[in-house]
């Protein structure tokens, strides 16, 4: 599959000079935005090539001969052909994959240091507050759609390559009742990306889905399946998330938490971490939940925690990656001190990671 996707782009880059590539890219991008044929004057204003309109017209003439653009008989401007659209989609996909590889390398380089920093931060926060603390490893905030690429696996199946916020890539297989032509695949890709690029999941509503289905015509079911796949992969997966905890013994300093089975249940929550994962998932899923959140008593999820308060904050690693810091203590905790400590640590983590991006 990987080889099939990279060959068209490699062929285009060998066929086109850098100048032609920039001009073609600009033509397609402008046409997608306006729906109007694109002339040489428009290209001269929208690129950094510093070329005359005459030179651009010559390059556009070559692109016509190569089959990437065509001149409608009623206009002096040019519009993309299917071959031109294929160039555009392949270039976008190549750029996204390069971004992902660079991000992975950056994260791997920081991995060992990140682990130590978070463990130490959890300990320092517990010592400073005399409460139990937790800090999660950063996860991708993937609730924003960046790109979709539909490709054929065989006559009965497509694969949807879905690029999310943080350059997270997910693949979903889409069954089809009959084989879809290359031309139709290209049109479906353009339809999806023109309407959905940069879209948060909560904005993909019934009205938008109905509009996309109508424009897809007889292939409306493919659009439905793709959007269902998008919705499923945009759910936050915390299965690989690490949670560093510290200060569990501090719970025994507060009689209302140490009495009966309370302490045991709280310690179990900190050790098993399942309930902590649920809290983090809720925090990351809410795009507006960027500040400090306070859960008091009954608001705090989990059995045996009705006498506790949990204060959380989100730190930013960059590239759409976020982590959660939490402080767990009695309802009578020193909120002023906790909020100051949490705000300070959040700021320090933001600075540590952003300074290395």
ABEGO torsion letter per residue (X at the ends): XAAAAAAAAAAAAAABBAAAAAAAAAAAAAAAAAGBBBBAAAAAAABAAGBBAAAAAAAAAAAAAAGABBBBAABABBBBBAAAAAAAAAAAAAAAAAAAAAAAAAAAAAAAAAAAAAAAAAAAAAAAAGBBBBBBBBBBBAABBABBBBBBABAABBBBBBBBBGGBBBBBBBBBABBBBAAAAAAAAAAAAAAABGBBAAABBAAAAAAAAAAAEAAAAAAAAAAAAAAAAABBBAAABBBBBBGAAAAAABAAAABEAAAAAAAAAAAAGAAAAAAAAAAAABAABABBBBBBEAABBEBGAAABBBBBBBBBAEGGBBBBBBBBBBAABBAAAAAAAAAAAAAAAAAAAAAAX
